[in-house]
Amino acid sequence: MMSPLRRLLLILAAWMGLAALALPAQATPAAAPVVASEQQVLILLKLPAQHFRSTTGYADSYGDGASRSARRRIAGRIAREHGLKLVTDWPMPLVGLDCYVMAVPAGQSPDTVAAELSRDKAVEWSEPMHVYAAQAAAPTPAARPRAAARPLATTPNDPLFRAQPAAREWRLEALHDLATGRGVRVAVIDSAVDARHPDLAGQIEDRQDFVPQRPATAELHGTAVAGVIAAVQDNQIGIVGVAPGARLMALRACWQQDPNATLCDTLSLAKAVHYAVDHSAQVINLSLAGPPDMLLGRLIDVALARGIVVVSAVDPNMAGGGFPASHKGVVAVTLTGGVPTPGSVAAPGRDIPTTEPGGRWGLVNGSSYSAAHVSGLFALMRERMRRGGAAMALVSSGGSIDACASLSRSSCGVRPVALTAAPRP
Protein backbone atom coordinates (compact mmCIF):
# COMPACT_ATOMS: atom_id res chain seq x y z
CA MET A 1 0.00 0.00 0.00
CA MET A 2 1.34 3.43 -0.91
CA SER A 3 2.29 5.53 2.12
CA PRO A 4 0.79 9.04 2.59
CA LEU A 5 4.27 10.52 2.15
CA ARG A 6 4.79 8.76 -1.17
CA ARG A 7 1.36 9.90 -2.37
CA LEU A 8 2.20 13.50 -1.40
CA LEU A 9 5.50 13.29 -3.23
CA LEU A 10 3.92 11.96 -6.40
CA ILE A 11 1.22 14.65 -6.41
CA LEU A 12 3.71 17.43 -5.80
CA ALA A 13 6.19 16.00 -8.30
CA ALA A 14 3.48 15.93 -10.95
CA TRP A 15 2.53 19.52 -10.14
CA MET A 16 6.15 20.60 -10.26
CA GLY A 17 6.63 18.82 -13.56
CA LEU A 18 3.79 20.83 -15.06
CA ALA A 19 5.16 24.05 -13.57
CA ALA A 20 8.57 23.30 -15.03
CA LEU A 21 7.17 23.25 -18.56
CA ALA A 22 7.15 27.04 -18.47
CA LEU A 23 10.86 27.13 -17.65
CA PRO A 24 13.65 26.95 -20.26
CA ALA A 25 14.73 23.33 -20.46
CA GLN A 26 18.34 22.22 -20.75
CA ALA A 27 19.37 19.15 -22.64
CA THR A 28 20.61 16.11 -20.76
CA PRO A 29 24.26 15.59 -21.66
CA ALA A 30 25.01 12.74 -24.01
CA ALA A 31 26.93 9.77 -22.66
CA ALA A 32 30.63 10.56 -22.46
CA PRO A 33 33.26 8.30 -24.03
CA VAL A 34 35.19 5.68 -22.08
CA VAL A 35 37.24 7.26 -19.30
CA ALA A 36 40.75 7.75 -20.76
CA SER A 37 42.14 8.70 -17.36
CA GLU A 38 42.20 5.02 -16.40
CA GLN A 39 45.28 4.66 -18.64
CA GLN A 40 47.19 7.65 -17.28
CA VAL A 41 49.71 8.34 -14.53
CA LEU A 42 50.61 11.46 -12.57
CA ILE A 43 54.20 12.55 -12.01
CA LEU A 44 54.79 15.05 -9.21
CA LEU A 45 57.84 17.31 -9.41
CA LYS A 46 58.80 19.61 -6.57
CA LEU A 47 58.30 23.33 -7.16
CA PRO A 48 61.16 25.67 -6.21
CA ALA A 49 60.59 27.78 -3.11
CA GLN A 50 58.54 30.93 -3.54
CA HIS A 51 60.54 34.12 -3.97
CA PHE A 52 59.72 37.60 -2.74
CA ARG A 53 59.40 40.29 -5.37
CA SER A 54 59.16 43.94 -4.41
CA THR A 55 56.52 44.55 -7.07
CA THR A 56 54.25 41.58 -6.52
CA GLY A 57 55.04 40.13 -3.10
CA TYR A 58 55.40 36.38 -2.80
CA ALA A 59 54.82 34.71 -6.13
CA ASP A 60 55.06 31.13 -7.23
CA SER A 61 58.09 30.62 -9.41
CA TYR A 62 56.00 28.39 -11.69
CA GLY A 63 55.50 31.55 -13.73
CA ASP A 64 59.24 32.01 -14.31
CA GLY A 65 59.99 30.92 -17.85
CA ALA A 66 63.35 29.28 -17.14
CA SER A 67 62.06 27.39 -14.12
CA ARG A 68 58.97 26.14 -15.89
CA SER A 69 60.92 25.16 -18.99
CA ALA A 70 63.38 23.21 -16.88
CA ARG A 71 60.61 21.17 -15.27
CA ARG A 72 58.98 20.51 -18.63
CA ARG A 73 62.33 19.27 -19.95
CA ILE A 74 62.54 16.88 -17.01
CA ALA A 75 59.00 15.68 -17.68
CA GLY A 76 59.77 15.32 -21.39
CA ARG A 77 62.90 13.31 -20.65
CA ILE A 78 60.94 10.98 -18.34
CA ALA A 79 58.21 10.52 -20.94
CA ARG A 80 60.75 9.60 -23.66
CA GLU A 81 62.68 7.18 -21.47
CA HIS A 82 59.54 5.29 -20.49
CA GLY A 83 57.66 5.45 -23.79
CA LEU A 84 54.93 7.71 -22.41
CA LYS A 85 53.07 10.69 -23.87
CA LEU A 86 52.95 13.98 -21.95
CA VAL A 87 49.27 15.02 -21.86
CA THR A 88 49.12 18.13 -19.67
CA ASP A 89 50.56 19.75 -16.56
CA TRP A 90 49.15 21.74 -13.66
CA PRO A 91 50.85 23.60 -10.79
CA MET A 92 49.85 22.74 -7.21
CA PRO A 93 51.65 25.46 -5.23
CA LEU A 94 49.65 24.79 -2.05
CA VAL A 95 51.53 21.51 -1.71
CA GLY A 96 54.71 22.71 -3.45
CA LEU A 97 54.31 20.40 -6.44
CA ASP A 98 53.98 20.51 -10.20
CA CYS A 99 51.74 17.77 -11.59
CA TYR A 100 52.35 16.22 -15.02
CA VAL A 101 49.88 13.81 -16.62
CA MET A 102 51.24 11.11 -18.92
CA ALA A 103 49.39 8.58 -21.06
CA VAL A 104 50.44 4.95 -20.64
CA PRO A 105 50.46 2.77 -23.79
CA ALA A 106 47.73 0.15 -24.04
CA GLY A 107 48.75 -3.15 -22.56
CA GLN A 108 50.90 -1.59 -19.83
CA SER A 109 49.76 -1.33 -16.23
CA PRO A 110 49.57 2.26 -14.89
CA ASP A 111 50.35 0.92 -11.40
CA THR A 112 53.56 -0.72 -12.65
CA VAL A 113 54.58 2.34 -14.66
CA ALA A 114 53.95 4.65 -11.68
CA ALA A 115 56.13 2.45 -9.46
CA GLU A 116 58.97 2.65 -12.01
CA LEU A 117 58.64 6.42 -12.37
CA SER A 118 58.76 6.91 -8.59
CA ARG A 119 62.32 5.57 -8.61
CA ASP A 120 63.53 8.46 -10.78
CA LYS A 121 65.52 10.86 -8.56
CA ALA A 122 63.86 13.88 -10.19
CA VAL A 123 60.37 12.65 -9.26
CA GLU A 124 58.80 13.40 -5.86
CA TRP A 125 56.37 10.54 -6.47
CA SER A 126 54.18 9.05 -9.18
CA GLU A 127 50.76 7.45 -8.96
CA PRO A 128 48.09 6.12 -11.33
CA MET A 129 45.26 8.45 -12.23
CA HIS A 130 42.43 7.24 -9.99
CA VAL A 131 38.75 7.34 -10.90
CA TYR A 132 36.03 8.28 -8.39
CA ALA A 133 32.27 7.75 -8.50
CA ALA A 134 29.42 9.81 -7.07
CA GLN A 135 27.56 7.96 -4.32
CA ALA A 136 24.05 8.17 -5.69
CA ALA A 137 21.55 5.34 -6.16
CA ALA A 138 18.33 4.82 -8.06
CA PRO A 139 15.12 6.01 -6.33
CA THR A 140 13.40 3.42 -4.17
CA PRO A 141 10.10 2.08 -5.58
CA ALA A 142 8.16 3.16 -2.48
CA ALA A 143 8.89 5.35 0.50
CA ARG A 144 8.89 3.68 3.91
CA PRO A 145 6.25 4.94 6.36
CA ARG A 146 7.61 7.50 8.77
CA ALA A 147 6.40 8.89 12.07
CA ALA A 148 3.98 11.78 11.89
CA ALA A 149 5.66 15.15 11.62
CA ARG A 150 5.78 17.49 14.58
CA PRO A 151 3.69 20.67 14.20
CA LEU A 152 5.73 23.25 12.33
CA ALA A 153 5.74 26.70 13.90
CA THR A 154 6.83 28.69 10.87
CA THR A 155 6.60 26.46 7.84
CA PRO A 156 8.31 27.76 4.68
CA ASN A 157 6.00 28.29 1.70
CA ASP A 158 8.04 25.94 -0.52
CA PRO A 159 5.54 23.19 -1.51
CA LEU A 160 7.99 20.25 -1.24
CA PHE A 161 9.25 21.28 2.21
CA ARG A 162 7.00 18.87 4.13
CA ALA A 163 8.24 15.99 1.96
CA GLN A 164 11.88 16.64 2.89
CA PRO A 165 13.17 14.13 5.47
CA ALA A 166 15.27 16.88 7.08
CA ALA A 167 12.12 18.92 7.74
CA ARG A 168 11.01 16.19 10.15
CA GLU A 169 14.17 14.39 11.25
CA TRP A 170 16.24 17.54 11.69
CA ARG A 171 13.42 20.04 12.43
CA LEU A 172 14.78 22.24 9.69
CA GLU A 173 12.47 25.17 10.41
CA ALA A 174 13.80 25.29 14.01
CA LEU A 175 17.39 25.23 12.76
CA HIS A 176 16.68 28.19 10.48
CA ASP A 177 15.47 30.20 13.46
CA LEU A 178 19.06 29.92 14.70
CA ALA A 179 21.05 30.15 11.45
CA THR A 180 20.70 29.87 7.67
CA GLY A 181 24.41 29.61 6.79
CA ARG A 182 24.41 33.26 5.78
CA GLY A 183 27.56 34.17 3.87
CA VAL A 184 29.31 30.81 4.45
CA ARG A 185 31.17 29.63 1.35
CA VAL A 186 30.48 25.98 0.52
CA ALA A 187 32.48 24.40 -2.31
CA VAL A 188 30.40 21.82 -4.19
CA ILE A 189 33.07 19.76 -5.98
CA ASP A 190 30.90 17.73 -8.30
CA SER A 191 29.43 17.64 -11.80
CA ALA A 192 28.04 20.81 -13.41
CA VAL A 193 25.38 22.65 -11.39
CA ASP A 194 22.36 24.20 -13.13
CA ALA A 195 22.85 27.83 -12.09
CA ARG A 196 19.64 28.78 -13.97
CA HIS A 197 17.45 26.56 -11.79
CA PRO A 198 14.87 28.78 -10.02
CA ASP A 199 15.62 27.11 -6.67
CA LEU A 200 19.34 27.90 -7.08
CA ALA A 201 19.04 31.38 -8.57
CA GLY A 202 21.41 33.75 -6.78
CA GLN A 203 22.92 30.99 -4.63
CA ILE A 204 26.07 30.42 -6.71
CA GLU A 205 28.77 33.03 -6.35
CA ASP A 206 31.61 31.21 -8.14
CA ARG A 207 31.63 28.71 -11.02
CA GLN A 208 34.69 26.94 -12.39
CA ASP A 209 35.10 24.02 -14.77
CA PHE A 210 38.08 21.68 -14.26
CA VAL A 211 36.92 18.97 -16.67
CA PRO A 212 38.53 19.45 -20.09
CA GLN A 213 37.02 18.33 -23.39
CA ARG A 214 33.57 17.66 -21.95
CA PRO A 215 30.74 20.20 -22.40
CA ALA A 216 29.69 21.89 -19.16
CA THR A 217 25.93 21.39 -19.64
CA ALA A 218 24.01 21.25 -16.35
CA GLU A 219 24.25 17.75 -14.89
CA LEU A 220 22.09 15.71 -12.54
CA HIS A 221 24.31 14.88 -9.58
CA GLY A 222 25.91 18.29 -9.02
CA THR A 223 22.57 20.06 -9.38
CA ALA A 224 20.91 17.69 -6.88
CA VAL A 225 23.71 18.05 -4.31
CA ALA A 226 23.64 21.86 -4.63
CA GLY A 227 19.88 21.90 -4.03
CA VAL A 228 20.12 19.84 -0.84
CA ILE A 229 22.73 22.24 0.51
CA ALA A 230 21.39 25.65 -0.45
CA ALA A 231 18.07 25.72 -2.34
CA VAL A 232 16.26 29.06 -1.91
CA GLN A 233 13.78 29.31 0.96
CA ASP A 234 10.31 30.91 0.79
CA ASN A 235 10.21 31.37 -2.98
CA GLN A 236 6.93 29.40 -3.25
CA ILE A 237 8.50 26.65 -5.36
CA GLY A 238 10.39 23.43 -4.79
CA ILE A 239 12.41 22.68 -1.68
CA VAL A 240 14.42 24.40 1.06
CA GLY A 241 18.17 23.88 1.35
CA VAL A 242 19.69 22.92 4.69
CA ALA A 243 21.66 26.19 4.49
CA PRO A 244 19.66 28.53 2.22
CA GLY A 245 21.84 31.49 3.22
CA ALA A 246 25.09 29.81 2.14
CA ARG A 247 27.04 30.90 -0.95
CA LEU A 248 27.95 28.05 -3.29
CA MET A 249 31.18 27.59 -5.19
CA ALA A 250 30.11 25.29 -8.05
CA LEU A 251 33.41 23.62 -8.96
CA ARG A 252 32.96 21.11 -11.75
CA ALA A 253 35.44 18.27 -11.29
CA CYS A 254 33.13 15.41 -12.34
CA TRP A 255 31.17 14.54 -15.44
CA GLN A 256 27.92 12.73 -16.07
CA GLN A 257 28.81 9.45 -17.76
CA ASP A 258 25.13 8.53 -18.05
CA PRO A 259 22.02 9.34 -15.96
CA ASN A 260 23.09 6.80 -13.33
CA ALA A 261 26.86 7.37 -13.25
CA THR A 262 28.92 10.44 -12.41
CA LEU A 263 32.72 10.11 -12.48
CA CYS A 264 35.78 12.19 -11.56
CA ASP A 265 39.53 11.63 -11.62
CA THR A 266 42.52 12.55 -9.50
CA LEU A 267 43.58 15.59 -11.50
CA SER A 268 40.14 17.18 -11.90
CA LEU A 269 39.47 16.74 -8.19
CA ALA A 270 42.92 18.03 -7.22
CA LYS A 271 42.42 21.16 -9.32
CA ALA A 272 39.04 21.80 -7.70
CA VAL A 273 40.21 21.18 -4.12
CA HIS A 274 43.24 23.43 -4.73
CA TYR A 275 40.95 26.17 -6.05
CA ALA A 276 38.51 25.83 -3.14
CA VAL A 277 41.29 26.13 -0.56
CA ASP A 278 42.96 28.98 -2.40
CA HIS A 279 39.66 30.90 -2.66
CA SER A 280 38.59 30.72 0.98
CA ALA A 281 35.99 27.96 0.97
CA GLN A 282 34.80 27.22 4.50
CA VAL A 283 33.17 23.86 3.78
CA ILE A 284 34.12 21.43 0.98
CA ASN A 285 31.55 18.84 -0.10
CA LEU A 286 32.85 15.69 -1.82
CA SER A 287 29.88 13.40 -2.53
CA LEU A 288 32.07 10.70 -4.09
CA ALA A 289 34.34 7.79 -3.26
CA GLY A 290 37.28 5.90 -4.73
CA PRO A 291 40.76 4.62 -3.91
CA PRO A 292 43.25 6.39 -1.61
CA ASP A 293 45.24 9.09 -3.40
CA MET A 294 48.41 10.80 -2.17
CA LEU A 295 47.96 14.09 -4.05
CA LEU A 296 44.36 14.52 -2.95
CA GLY A 297 45.33 13.53 0.58
CA ARG A 298 48.00 16.24 0.70
CA LEU A 299 45.54 18.86 -0.53
CA ILE A 300 42.88 17.78 1.97
CA ASP A 301 45.47 18.07 4.76
CA VAL A 302 46.15 21.66 3.70
CA ALA A 303 42.41 22.39 3.75
CA LEU A 304 42.01 20.90 7.23
CA ALA A 305 45.03 22.82 8.53
CA ARG A 306 43.31 26.04 7.40
CA GLY A 307 40.16 25.20 9.35
CA ILE A 308 38.11 24.15 6.32
CA VAL A 309 35.57 21.38 7.01
CA VAL A 310 35.82 18.57 4.44
CA VAL A 311 32.75 16.33 4.13
CA SER A 312 32.69 13.13 2.08
CA ALA A 313 30.19 10.40 1.20
CA VAL A 314 30.78 6.83 2.35
CA ASP A 315 30.84 3.89 -0.04
CA PRO A 316 29.96 0.89 2.19
CA ASN A 317 31.41 -1.49 -0.40
CA MET A 318 34.93 -0.06 -0.08
CA ALA A 319 37.42 -0.51 2.75
CA GLY A 320 36.96 2.20 5.37
CA GLY A 321 34.07 3.63 3.37
CA GLY A 322 36.33 4.61 0.47
CA PHE A 323 38.48 7.69 0.00
CA PRO A 324 38.28 10.56 0.89
CA ALA A 325 35.83 9.47 3.62
CA SER A 326 38.58 7.28 5.13
CA HIS A 327 41.12 10.12 5.24
CA LYS A 328 41.98 11.39 8.71
CA GLY A 329 40.07 14.56 9.56
CA VAL A 330 37.40 14.17 6.87
CA VAL A 331 33.78 13.98 8.07
CA ALA A 332 32.54 10.66 6.67
CA VAL A 333 28.78 10.46 6.10
CA THR A 334 26.54 7.50 5.37
CA LEU A 335 22.78 7.47 4.93
CA THR A 336 20.43 6.98 7.86
CA GLY A 337 19.49 3.31 8.10
CA GLY A 338 22.32 2.29 5.77
CA VAL A 339 25.35 0.08 6.37
CA PRO A 340 27.34 1.67 9.22
CA THR A 341 31.03 2.40 8.71
CA PRO A 342 33.37 2.90 11.68
CA GLY A 343 33.92 6.59 12.38
CA SER A 344 31.08 7.78 10.15
CA VAL A 345 27.89 9.66 10.99
CA ALA A 346 24.47 9.15 9.41
CA ALA A 347 22.21 11.73 7.78
CA PRO A 348 19.06 11.63 5.59
CA GLY A 349 19.76 10.00 2.25
CA ARG A 350 16.57 8.24 1.10
CA ASP A 351 13.71 9.72 -0.91
CA ILE A 352 15.23 13.18 -0.91
CA PRO A 353 13.35 15.72 -3.08
CA THR A 354 15.85 18.06 -4.72
CA THR A 355 16.68 20.12 -7.79
CA GLU A 356 17.25 18.68 -11.27
CA PRO A 357 18.54 20.36 -14.46
CA GLY A 358 16.00 22.23 -16.53
CA GLY A 359 14.14 23.80 -13.60
CA ARG A 360 12.75 20.49 -12.35
CA TRP A 361 12.72 18.54 -9.08
CA GLY A 362 13.02 14.82 -8.40
CA LEU A 363 13.65 12.17 -5.74
CA VAL A 364 17.23 10.99 -5.10
CA ASN A 365 18.90 8.41 -2.88
CA GLY A 366 22.41 7.73 -1.64
CA SER A 367 25.13 8.86 0.73
CA SER A 368 25.96 11.63 -1.75
CA TYR A 369 22.91 13.46 -0.46
CA SER A 370 23.60 12.51 3.17
CA ALA A 371 26.97 14.25 2.80
CA ALA A 372 25.23 17.27 1.26
CA HIS A 373 22.95 17.50 4.32
CA VAL A 374 25.98 17.51 6.61
CA SER A 375 27.79 20.15 4.54
CA GLY A 376 24.70 22.33 4.88
CA LEU A 377 24.62 21.71 8.62
CA PHE A 378 28.26 22.74 8.94
CA ALA A 379 27.42 25.97 7.08
CA LEU A 380 24.78 26.66 9.75
CA MET A 381 27.29 25.85 12.49
CA ARG A 382 29.94 28.07 10.89
CA GLU A 383 27.56 31.03 10.86
CA ARG A 384 26.53 30.32 14.45
CA MET A 385 30.18 30.11 15.56
CA ARG A 386 30.96 33.37 13.77
CA ARG A 387 28.27 35.02 15.90
CA GLY A 388 29.79 33.75 19.14
CA GLY A 389 28.39 30.22 19.30
CA ALA A 390 30.21 27.12 20.53
CA ALA A 391 32.97 25.44 18.55
CA MET A 392 31.72 23.23 15.71
CA ALA A 393 31.06 19.62 16.62
CA LEU A 394 28.49 17.07 15.53
CA VAL A 395 26.27 15.53 18.19
CA SER A 396 25.06 12.08 17.25
CA SER A 397 22.82 9.44 18.77
CA GLY A 398 23.46 5.89 17.69
CA GLY A 399 25.42 7.26 14.73
CA SER A 400 22.59 9.48 13.47
CA ILE A 401 23.15 13.22 13.73
CA ASP A 402 21.08 15.29 16.13
CA ALA A 403 21.13 18.46 14.04
CA CYS A 404 19.49 20.72 16.61
CA ALA A 405 21.87 19.62 19.37
CA SER A 406 24.82 20.08 17.02
CA LEU A 407 23.75 23.62 16.24
CA SER A 408 22.43 24.82 19.59
CA ARG A 409 23.71 22.32 22.17
CA SER A 410 20.12 21.71 23.20
CA SER A 411 18.34 18.42 22.59
CA CYS A 412 15.73 17.97 19.86
CA GLY A 413 14.07 15.11 21.66
CA VAL A 414 16.98 12.69 21.11
CA ARG A 415 19.40 12.21 23.95
CA PRO A 416 22.93 12.63 22.51
CA VAL A 417 25.21 9.75 23.42
CA ALA A 418 28.25 10.59 21.33
CA LEU A 419 30.09 13.72 20.40
CA THR A 420 32.04 13.70 17.19
CA ALA A 421 34.31 16.64 16.47
CA ALA A 422 34.34 17.95 12.91
CA PRO A 423 37.82 16.54 12.18
CA ARG A 424 37.78 12.84 12.94
CA PRO A 425 40.58 11.58 15.19
Secondary structure, 3 states (H helix, E strand, C coil): CCCHHHHHHHHHHHHHHHHHCCCCCCCCCCCCCCCHHHHEEEEEEECCCCEEECCCEEECHHHCHHHHHHHHHHHHHHHHHCCCEEEEEEEEHHHCEEEEEEECCCCCCHHHHHHHHCCCCCCCEEEECCEEEECCECCCCCCCCCCCCCCCCCCCCCCCHHHCHHHHHCCHHHHHHHCCCCCCEEEEEECCCCCCCCCCCCCEEEEEECCCCCCCCCCHHHHHHHHHHHCCCCCCCCCCCCCCCCEEEEEECEEEEECCEEEEEHHHHHHHHHHHHHCCCCEEEECEEECCCHHHHHHHHHHHHCCCEEEEECCCCCHHHCECCCCCCCEEEEECCCCCCCCCEEECCCCEEEEECCCEEEEEECHHHHHHHHHHHHHHHHHHHHCCCCCCEEEEECCEECHHHHHHCCCCCCCCCEEEECCCC
